[in-house]
Amino acid sequence: MICQDIEQYRKDISDQLSTIQLDGCVIEENKRKPILLGLAIEYIQKRYDESMEGEENFEQRKCWRTDFIEYLKEIMSTETEGLIGAYLRSFVIECWEQIQDVNDSLDEKKSDMLECIRDNTAQWLFELGSNVQGQMQLLNTVSSQNQSKLENFCEMPITGRRDIIGQHYDSINNFLKYLWKIMIDINSDMLEEKMEITEKQRKRLMPQTYINSKKKNYISLKFPGDNVEDAVILANILGGSINTKMTNVFSRMKEFQPKKWYMEAGYRGKYLYTMKISDIKKSDKKGFEVTETDPNKFEIECMDCINIDENGWNKIEECDKCIFNDDCIKQKENKE
């Protein structure tokens, strides 16, 4: 019920924002709502951050309607990279709403953690999406499209790039849910503390904390306790043309060669980037194995043990006993 109220409130706000007269707006009317919502959140967050070092200062945080409308008019009248960042921020809010909607029995502390992760992710994704390199980095991570469709992405006008990112809404949503669930799992010790989330803990709930900044072409992740320092959460390729999607993902990852794939697709085990994709498809999905020391080796985790579905957020998975440590739960079940 609470989530439904929040979702309705978001829709009401979006509807109200869309009624503002924006002369010279460069965004088509039917595409404005999520961008306006993202910009509104960014504006409020910025005012909050600029206030006096965390102290409650209402005068400094107060937003005047006239200033806010002028801000929207200025931003929306020019095609800027920040419009894509704002668009992505709205994805984060919708993702959080979806989780809340099907997990209404979440305890208060876990909800607080999830809200903190949501806010941190919204700012991170806004910044990542506000430059073309960051946009490409995101798409290289979540896309299951043929690479040729993204080949000229960086040279496209902002409207074209925004539309392509919109086409990847479901993949971005899936990426966020797995990232958030892993972050909650590895920080589950916070659930035992009754006090509010501290600044030190807040940093542990920032996506940037787990991003390997050495990799620029895709979002490389380095989780504490993982057996690799270069993992990637890839698109969910289930449904539709699975083989084609797998071929597209493999072609892209073969170029970048991360050490581990977190991919909901039924594949699991250790493979080689020197293998043909047809050989990988024919291999035993229950856990193909290659030599541990081979430099071309990579692992695939099928993610069956990480539950992001309805009521799955009530469960805490021990990542160090499954996806971080080659200890496949599904393989154990099959052997039994």
C-alpha positions as CSV (number, residue, x, y, z in Angstrom):
1,M,0.0,0.0,0.0
2,I,2.8,2.4,0.9
3,C,4.6,1.7,-2.4
4,Q,1.4,2.2,-4.3
5,D,1.0,5.6,-2.6
6,I,4.6,6.5,-3.5
7,E,4.2,5.4,-7.1
8,Q,1.0,7.4,-7.4
9,Y,2.7,10.4,-5.9
10,R,5.5,10.1,-8.4
11,K,3.0,9.9,-11.2
12,D,1.1,12.9,-9.9
13,I,4.4,14.9,-9.6
14,S,5.3,13.9,-13.2
15,D,1.9,14.9,-14.4
16,Q,2.2,18.3,-12.7
17,L,5.7,18.9,-14.0
18,S,4.5,18.2,-17.5
19,T,2.0,21.0,-17.3
20,I,4.7,23.6,-16.9
21,Q,5.0,25.8,-19.9
22,L,8.5,25.2,-21.3
23,D,8.9,27.5,-24.3
24,G,11.6,26.2,-26.7
25,C,11.7,22.7,-25.1
26,V,13.8,20.4,-27.2
27,I,12.2,17.2,-25.8
28,E,9.1,15.8,-27.5
29,E,6.1,16.2,-25.2
30,N,5.4,12.5,-24.9
31,K,9.0,11.9,-23.6
32,R,9.3,14.7,-21.1
33,K,7.9,13.2,-17.9
34,P,10.7,10.9,-16.8
35,I,13.3,13.6,-17.7
36,L,11.5,16.3,-15.8
37,L,11.2,14.0,-12.8
38,G,14.9,13.2,-12.9
39,L,15.8,16.9,-13.2
40,A,13.5,17.8,-10.3
41,I,15.1,15.2,-8.1
42,E,18.6,16.4,-9.2
43,Y,17.7,20.0,-8.4
44,I,16.4,19.2,-4.9
45,Q,19.3,16.9,-4.2
46,K,21.8,19.6,-5.2
47,R,20.2,22.1,-2.9
48,Y,20.4,19.6,-0.1
49,D,24.0,18.8,-0.8
50,E,24.9,22.5,-0.9
51,S,23.4,23.3,2.5
52,M,25.6,23.5,5.5
53,E,27.5,20.3,6.0
54,G,24.6,18.1,6.9
55,E,23.0,20.5,9.3
56,E,19.3,21.1,9.1
57,N,19.1,24.4,7.4
58,F,15.6,25.0,6.0
59,E,16.4,28.4,4.5
60,Q,19.3,27.1,2.5
61,R,17.4,23.9,1.4
62,K,14.2,25.7,0.5
63,C,13.4,25.7,-3.3
64,W,11.5,28.7,-4.8
65,R,9.0,27.7,-7.5
66,T,10.2,30.5,-9.8
67,D,13.8,29.5,-9.5
68,F,12.9,25.9,-10.1
69,I,10.9,26.6,-13.2
70,E,13.6,28.8,-14.7
71,Y,16.1,25.9,-14.0
72,L,13.8,23.5,-16.0
73,K,13.3,26.0,-18.8
74,E,17.1,26.5,-19.2
75,I,17.9,22.8,-19.1
76,M,15.1,21.7,-21.3
77,S,15.7,24.3,-24.0
78,T,19.1,22.9,-25.0
79,E,20.1,19.3,-25.9
80,T,22.6,18.5,-23.2
81,E,24.2,15.3,-21.9
82,G,22.5,16.0,-18.5
83,L,19.1,15.3,-20.0
84,I,20.3,11.6,-20.5
85,G,21.6,11.6,-17.0
86,A,18.2,12.8,-15.7
87,Y,16.5,10.2,-17.8
88,L,18.6,7.5,-16.2
89,R,17.8,8.8,-12.8
90,S,14.1,8.2,-13.4
91,F,15.0,4.5,-14.2
92,V,16.4,4.2,-10.7
93,I,13.3,5.5,-9.0
94,E,11.1,3.2,-11.0
95,C,13.3,0.2,-10.2
96,W,13.1,0.9,-6.5
97,E,9.3,1.2,-6.8
98,Q,9.1,-2.2,-8.5
99,I,11.0,-3.8,-5.7
100,Q,8.9,-2.2,-3.0
101,D,5.7,-3.1,-4.8
102,V,6.3,-6.9,-4.6
103,N,8.2,-6.9,-1.2
104,D,5.8,-5.1,1.1
105,S,7.0,-7.1,4.1
106,L,10.6,-5.7,4.1
107,D,11.8,-4.8,7.5
108,E,12.5,-1.2,8.3
109,K,16.3,-1.4,8.3
110,K,16.5,-3.2,5.0
111,S,14.1,-0.6,3.5
112,D,16.4,2.1,4.8
113,M,19.4,0.4,3.2
114,L,17.6,0.1,-0.1
115,E,16.6,3.7,0.0
116,C,20.2,4.7,0.7
117,I,21.4,2.5,-2.2
118,R,18.6,4.1,-4.4
119,D,19.7,7.6,-3.7
120,N,23.4,6.8,-4.2
121,T,22.7,5.0,-7.4
122,A,20.5,7.8,-8.8
123,Q,23.4,10.2,-8.3
124,W,26.0,7.8,-9.7
125,L,23.9,7.0,-12.8
126,F,23.1,10.6,-13.4
127,E,26.8,11.4,-13.4
128,L,27.6,8.4,-15.5
129,G,24.9,9.2,-18.0
130,S,25.8,12.8,-18.3
131,N,28.7,12.1,-20.6
132,V,28.9,10.0,-23.7
133,Q,31.7,7.8,-22.5
134,G,29.7,6.9,-19.4
135,Q,26.6,6.1,-21.6
136,M,28.7,3.8,-23.8
137,Q,30.2,2.1,-20.7
138,L,26.7,1.4,-19.4
139,L,25.5,0.0,-22.8
140,N,28.5,-2.2,-23.3
141,T,27.6,-3.7,-19.9
142,V,23.8,-4.2,-20.3
143,S,23.2,-4.6,-24.0
144,S,22.4,-7.9,-25.7
145,Q,22.1,-6.1,-29.1
146,N,24.5,-6.7,-32.0
147,Q,27.5,-4.5,-31.6
148,S,26.9,-3.0,-35.0
149,K,23.8,-1.3,-33.6
150,L,26.0,0.6,-31.1
151,E,28.9,1.1,-33.4
152,N,28.3,4.8,-34.1
153,F,26.6,5.5,-30.8
154,C,29.2,8.1,-29.7
155,E,28.7,10.2,-32.9
156,M,24.9,10.2,-32.6
157,P,22.9,13.3,-31.6
158,I,21.7,13.3,-28.0
159,T,18.1,12.5,-29.0
160,G,19.3,9.3,-30.8
161,R,21.4,8.2,-27.9
162,R,18.6,8.9,-25.5
163,D,16.3,6.7,-27.5
164,I,18.8,3.8,-27.6
165,I,19.2,4.0,-23.8
166,G,15.4,3.9,-23.6
167,Q,15.5,0.6,-25.6
168,H,17.7,-0.8,-22.8
169,Y,15.3,0.0,-20.0
170,D,14.7,-3.6,-19.0
171,S,18.3,-4.5,-19.1
172,I,19.3,-1.5,-17.0
173,N,16.5,-2.4,-14.6
174,N,17.8,-6.0,-14.3
175,F,21.4,-4.8,-13.8
176,L,20.4,-2.5,-11.0
177,K,18.4,-5.2,-9.2
178,Y,21.3,-7.6,-9.2
179,L,23.8,-5.0,-8.2
180,W,21.5,-3.8,-5.3
181,K,20.8,-7.3,-4.1
182,I,24.5,-8.2,-3.9
183,M,25.2,-4.9,-2.1
184,I,22.6,-5.7,0.5
185,D,23.8,-9.3,0.9
186,I,27.5,-8.3,1.5
187,N,26.4,-5.6,3.9
188,S,23.9,-7.6,5.8
189,D,25.8,-6.9,9.1
190,M,24.1,-3.5,9.0
191,L,20.7,-5.2,9.6
192,E,21.8,-6.2,13.1
193,E,22.4,-2.6,14.1
194,K,19.4,-0.5,15.4
195,M,21.0,2.9,14.9
196,E,20.6,4.9,11.8
197,I,23.0,4.4,8.8
198,T,26.2,6.2,9.5
199,E,28.3,8.1,6.9
200,K,30.9,5.3,6.9
201,Q,28.1,2.7,6.2
202,R,26.6,5.0,3.6
203,K,29.8,4.7,1.6
204,R,29.5,1.0,1.6
205,L,26.1,1.4,0.0
206,M,27.5,3.4,-2.9
207,P,27.9,1.6,-6.3
208,Q,31.1,3.4,-6.8
209,T,32.7,1.6,-3.9
210,Y,32.5,-1.7,-5.9
211,I,33.4,-0.4,-9.3
212,N,36.9,-1.2,-10.7
213,S,37.7,2.2,-12.1
214,K,40.7,0.8,-14.2
215,K,38.2,-0.6,-16.7
216,K,36.7,2.2,-18.9
217,N,34.8,0.3,-21.6
218,Y,32.3,-1.5,-19.3
219,I,31.2,-1.4,-15.6
220,S,33.7,-3.7,-13.9
221,L,32.9,-4.8,-10.4
222,K,35.2,-5.8,-7.6
223,F,33.2,-7.1,-4.6
224,P,35.0,-7.9,-1.3
225,G,35.2,-11.7,-0.9
226,D,34.9,-12.3,-4.7
227,N,37.5,-14.6,-6.2
228,V,38.1,-12.2,-9.1
229,E,38.7,-8.4,-9.3
230,D,37.0,-7.9,-12.6
231,A,33.3,-9.1,-12.7
232,V,30.4,-7.8,-14.8
233,I,26.6,-8.0,-14.4
234,L,25.4,-8.7,-17.9
235,A,22.0,-8.5,-19.6
236,N,19.3,-11.1,-18.9
237,I,19.1,-13.0,-22.2
238,L,16.3,-15.3,-21.3
239,G,13.2,-15.0,-23.5
240,G,13.2,-14.3,-27.2
241,S,16.2,-15.1,-29.3
242,I,18.5,-16.5,-26.6
243,N,21.2,-17.9,-28.9
244,T,21.4,-14.6,-30.8
245,K,21.6,-12.6,-27.6
246,M,24.3,-14.9,-26.2
247,T,26.3,-14.5,-29.4
248,N,26.1,-10.7,-29.1
249,V,27.1,-10.7,-25.5
250,F,30.0,-13.1,-26.1
251,S,31.3,-11.0,-29.0
252,R,31.3,-7.9,-26.9
253,M,32.8,-9.5,-23.8
254,K,35.5,-11.3,-25.9
255,E,36.9,-7.9,-26.7
256,F,36.9,-6.7,-23.0
257,Q,37.6,-10.1,-21.3
258,P,36.2,-9.6,-17.8
259,K,37.1,-12.5,-15.5
260,K,33.6,-13.3,-14.4
261,W,30.1,-12.9,-15.9
262,Y,27.1,-12.5,-13.6
263,M,24.4,-13.4,-16.2
264,E,20.9,-14.8,-15.7
265,A,20.9,-17.3,-18.7
266,G,21.3,-20.8,-17.4
267,Y,25.0,-21.0,-18.3
268,R,27.5,-21.7,-15.5
269,G,31.0,-22.8,-15.2
270,K,34.5,-21.9,-16.5
271,Y,35.1,-21.2,-20.2
272,L,37.8,-19.8,-22.5
273,Y,37.6,-16.6,-24.6
274,T,39.5,-18.5,-27.2
275,M,36.5,-20.9,-27.6
276,K,33.9,-20.4,-30.3
277,I,30.5,-19.3,-29.1
278,S,29.0,-22.4,-30.7
279,D,31.2,-24.6,-28.5
280,I,30.1,-22.7,-25.4
281,K,26.5,-23.2,-26.3
282,K,27.1,-26.9,-26.8
283,S,28.9,-27.3,-23.5
284,D,27.3,-28.7,-20.4
285,K,25.3,-25.8,-18.8
286,K,25.6,-27.6,-15.5
287,G,29.2,-26.4,-15.2
288,F,31.8,-26.7,-17.9
289,E,35.3,-26.6,-16.6
290,V,38.7,-25.5,-18.1
291,T,42.2,-25.3,-16.7
292,E,42.3,-22.9,-13.7
293,T,45.6,-21.3,-14.8
294,D,44.6,-20.5,-18.4
295,P,44.9,-16.7,-18.9
296,N,41.9,-16.7,-21.2
297,K,39.7,-18.3,-18.6
298,F,36.4,-16.7,-17.5
299,E,33.6,-17.8,-15.3
300,I,29.8,-17.6,-15.7
301,E,27.5,-17.4,-12.7
302,C,23.9,-18.2,-13.6
303,M,22.6,-16.1,-10.7
304,D,19.9,-18.7,-9.8
305,C,20.9,-18.4,-6.2
306,I,20.4,-14.6,-6.0
307,N,16.7,-13.9,-5.7
308,I,15.5,-10.5,-7.1
309,D,11.9,-11.7,-7.6
310,E,8.8,-11.2,-5.6
311,N,9.6,-11.4,-1.9
312,G,13.1,-12.4,-2.7
313,W,14.4,-9.3,-1.1
314,N,13.5,-10.7,2.3
315,K,16.2,-13.3,1.9
316,I,19.9,-12.7,2.5
317,E,22.2,-14.8,0.3
318,E,25.8,-15.7,1.5
319,C,27.6,-14.6,-1.7
320,D,31.0,-16.0,-0.4
321,K,29.4,-19.4,-0.4
322,C,28.0,-19.3,-3.9
323,I,28.6,-16.7,-6.6
324,F,31.9,-15.4,-5.2
325,N,33.5,-18.8,-4.7
326,D,32.7,-21.2,-7.6
327,D,30.3,-23.0,-5.2
328,C,27.3,-23.5,-7.5
329,I,24.2,-24.4,-5.5
330,K,22.5,-25.7,-8.7
331,Q,25.4,-28.1,-9.4
332,K,25.1,-29.5,-5.9
333,E,21.4,-30.0,-6.3
334,N,21.9,-31.8,-9.6
335,K,24.6,-34.1,-8.1
336,E,22.3,-35.0,-5.2
